Each structure stands twice: as structure tokens, then as C-alpha cells.
Amino acid sequence: MFAFIVRRLVGAVVMLVIVSMVTFGIFFQLPKLAGQTTDQLAASYVGKAPTAEAIADVKERLGLDDPIAVQYGRFVKGIFAGQDYSNGPSVDHCSAPCLGFSFRTNEPVLPTLLDRAPVTLSLGVGAAIIWLVAGVGVGILSALRRGTAVDRAAMAVALAGVSLPVYFTGLVSMSIFVYTLKVWPDGIAYVGFLDNPGQWAWNLVLPWVTLAFLYAATYARLTRSGMLETLGEDYIRTARAKGLGERTVIVRHALRASLTPIVTIFGLDLGLLLGGAVLTEQTFSLAGLGSLSIDSILSGDLPMVMGVVLLATVFIVLASLIVDILYAVVDPRVRLGS
């Protein structure tokens, strides 16, 4: 088991290095391959009336004329040893781990990401709990009541959840509960958990339910399909023939075997979501990583965009690592065959 975890950790580190190299190349090398010069790239960060002196100063400060390998090496060095950034007459120091400085605000990237991350974490984790419980529960009920009105109604709701985009359901829910019924008369606004836990949860109920509705539909359909397939297996009939209670058969035998694909997609879905729930954050005006990425893309702030991408990659890799470990715990054949 220890060797299995070590192999997965090494693989995760290698994946992070590869993604960082590819991401850095996309943001800082592809524009040059497309024909953009370093003068044009620097001019976009000077202002509306760039001068030759200002452009040259930006190129020198950002090292835009250096080879891509040198720029990437400087970026990696900043992560482990920090980085100095010349801002005219002064020099700012970014302590390790440093993901660079924003081209627009001249502020370090990482503190901005950490300031926005609690919003996305709160939104993602809360919604994940709701969609996992609701989706699996509805899927089990639908499988046990196959062909009944309950089954058809559950699958109809699941189809609606998969089909309707989150920005549509978000706007409809805000129109009903915020503007018409006045359940949230002051609107939806994020409140820090440490500042007021009750208000934190209350203001996130609508975003949680809206986001969970999209994912719960998929989980309900997968759980139903897995349960129906498992309930037809020989060992389920054997368990019932031995006189085991129906609850024991369903929970300990059928459900456990059906949850394997759920574990896989749950880890990946949560990892992706923690990188920024773009549509949900934009719909409810939540200042998380998703809205930060949109703002950074529109303003051309490449270091900030790259920081969001790398942070999202960390979440996804960690989620995949946790899923692999859970597989090894549940099924020893996974670690024996790896």
C-alpha cells in the first residue's frame, strides 16, 4: 500500500510539472508563434499611449525578450525561492511560493488567488455534498421502484437537470426567490465563514442548490444504471437466498458495487469545480476563482490566468490522487495490478 501511494505521488508531481510547462508555453510562447512581437505584447501593458521608452522598460522588467526556457526557469525559481519585481524606482519582493506578478495590478498572483479561493471552495464543497446525497439517493430509489411513477418522475427531473444550463436555472431561481418572493431581500452576497457561519450558509443555499441540480441529475442516472445492473447479478440472488435482510443486500452488496463509477466522477467533478465554477459565480455575482479567471482573460492578465489554471490543476491532480487511494482501499486488486 505504501509503495502504491508513493507511485501515485510521484505521478502527481510529474503531472504538475508537465502541466506547468504546457501552460507556460501556451500563454507566453504561442502568441510569438502566432506572429505577435514582444513590443506588441509589452505595449498592451503600458497604457493607451505607449512610448518606446515605456515599452522597452516593460520588456526589460518582464524579461519578454529572454528565451522561453529562461522565462520558465525564472518562474520555477520564483515558486521555490521567491522573485523580485522591478516597478520603476522601487523593487517588490514576492515570497515563495511566488506565481509571478499581475500585469494589471502589479500585485503578487498567489495572494489574490488565496483571497478568492474560499468563495469557490465554499460553493464547490457545499454543492458537492448536496448533489452526492441527493443524486445517489434518488438513483437508488428509482432503481428499486423501476417502471413505477416514482422512477419516471425521478428520471424526468434528472433529464431536466442535465439539459438546463446552470445560468438558466440560476437566473430563474433568483427571479423567483430573490426578486419575487424576497427570501433574500438584500440579494446573494458572500459572507466569510469565520465572520458569520449562519449567514455564510444562508447566502449560499441558492447557489448550492442551483449548482447541485445540474450534477445530481447525472449522479442519479449513473446510480440507477449501476444498481439495476448489480441487482441482476448472481451474488445478489445468493445473498437473498441466504436470508439476508433487504437493507443489507441493498446497502452492503448492491450499492457498494455500484458506487465505483460514482467515486471516479465525483473526484474529477469536485476537482474541476474547485478550479472555478465560472457560470455559477458569474450568475450569482460571487467573487471566486471562476469570475477572477474571466476578468483576467478579458483584461489580458496572463500571469493571473496562468495562476488560476495551475491552481485548478492542483485541485484536479489531488482529487485524482485521492480517488486512486480510495480505490486501493476498497479494492486490493487495484494496487496489486498497478
Buried (B, 14 or more C-beta within 10 A) or exposed (E): EEEBBEEBEEBBEEBBEEBBBEBBBBBBBEBBEEEEEBBEBBBBBBEEEBEEEBBEBBBEBBEBEBEEEEBBEEBBEBBEEBBEBEEEEEEEEBEEEBBBBBBBEEBBBBEBBEEBBBBBBBBBEBBBEBBBEBBBBBBBBBBBBEEEEBBEEBBEBBEEBBEBEBBEBBBEBBEEBBEEEEEBEEEBEBBEBEEEEEBBBBBBBBBBBBBBBBBBBBBBBBBBBBBBEBBEEEEBEEBBEEEBEEEEBBEEBBBEBBBEEBBBBBBBBBBBBBBBBBBBBBBBEBBBBBBBBBBBEEBEBBBBBBBBBBBBBBBBBBBBBBBBBBBBEEEEEBBEEE
